[in-house]
Amino acid sequence: MLQNMVEKMDVSLISGDDGSDHIAINVVNQVAGEAMAALKLTPSQARMLATELIAAVNRAEVKKSLKTSPNLWRRQGEARPRLATA
């Protein structure tokens, strides 16, 4: 899998002659300065992509905060109950 630095990302709404709308996403490569990828999505596809992106970003942020916060670390194999018992 190739990874390239993204310099710019343009998101725009395209209205068709038949009244349908599409979302266009154009990604520009930082090194070459040329279009690297282009997507044309329906509104429902764009919503699904946005939801998946938000979920992935949240997972990455939680993972990063767990790595950097020593108060949240646990030793491997240490089992503690998560809820208080009465």
C-alpha positions as CSV (number, residue, x, y, z in Angstrom):
1,M,0.0,0.0,0.0
2,L,1.4,3.4,-1.0
3,Q,1.2,6.3,1.4
4,N,1.5,9.8,0.0
5,M,1.3,13.1,1.8
6,V,-1.9,15.0,1.0
7,E,-1.4,18.7,0.3
8,K,-4.9,19.6,-0.4
9,M,-8.4,18.0,-0.4
10,D,-11.3,19.7,-2.1
11,V,-14.9,18.6,-1.4
12,S,-17.6,20.0,-3.5
13,L,-21.3,19.5,-4.3
14,I,-22.1,18.7,-7.9
15,S,-25.7,19.2,-9.1
16,G,-26.7,17.2,-12.1
17,D,-29.1,18.2,-14.9
18,D,-31.6,15.6,-13.7
19,G,-31.7,17.1,-10.2
20,S,-29.4,14.6,-8.6
21,D,-26.6,15.7,-6.4
22,H,-23.2,14.2,-5.9
23,I,-20.3,14.9,-3.7
24,A,-16.9,15.2,-5.4
25,I,-13.7,14.7,-3.4
26,N,-10.4,15.5,-5.1
27,V,-7.1,14.7,-3.3
28,V,-3.8,16.5,-4.4
29,N,-0.4,14.9,-3.9
30,Q,2.0,17.1,-1.9
31,V,5.1,16.1,-3.8
32,A,3.9,16.1,-7.4
33,G,1.2,18.7,-6.9
34,E,-1.1,16.8,-9.2
35,A,-4.5,15.1,-8.6
36,M,-3.9,11.8,-6.8
37,A,-7.4,10.6,-6.5
38,A,-10.9,11.7,-7.2
39,L,-14.2,10.3,-5.8
40,K,-17.7,11.0,-6.9
41,L,-20.2,9.9,-4.3
42,T,-23.9,9.9,-3.7
43,P,-25.1,11.7,-0.6
44,S,-25.6,8.4,1.2
45,Q,-22.2,7.1,0.2
46,A,-20.6,10.4,1.4
47,R,-22.5,10.1,4.7
48,M,-21.2,6.5,5.2
49,L,-17.7,7.6,4.4
50,A,-17.9,10.5,6.9
51,T,-19.3,8.2,9.6
52,E,-16.4,5.7,9.0
53,L,-13.8,8.5,9.1
54,I,-15.2,9.9,12.3
55,A,-15.2,6.5,13.9
56,A,-11.6,5.8,12.8
57,V,-10.4,9.2,14.1
58,N,-12.0,8.6,17.4
59,R,-10.3,5.2,17.7
60,A,-7.0,6.7,16.8
61,E,-7.4,9.5,19.4
62,V,-8.4,7.1,22.1
63,K,-5.4,4.8,21.3
64,K,-3.1,7.8,21.4
65,S,-4.4,9.1,24.7
66,L,-4.0,5.6,26.2
67,K,-0.4,5.4,25.1
68,T,0.4,8.9,26.5
69,S,-1.5,8.7,29.8
70,P,0.4,6.7,32.4
71,N,-2.6,6.8,34.8
72,L,-4.6,4.6,32.4
73,W,-1.9,1.9,31.9
74,R,-2.4,-1.5,33.3
75,R,0.1,-4.3,33.7
76,Q,-0.3,-7.2,31.3
77,G,-2.5,-9.9,32.8
78,E,-3.6,-7.7,35.7
79,A,-7.4,-8.2,36.1
80,R,-9.3,-5.7,38.1
81,P,-13.1,-5.4,38.3
82,R,-14.4,-2.5,36.4
83,L,-17.5,-1.9,38.5
84,A,-17.7,-1.6,42.3
85,T,-19.4,-4.4,44.1
86,A,-21.6,-4.0,47.1
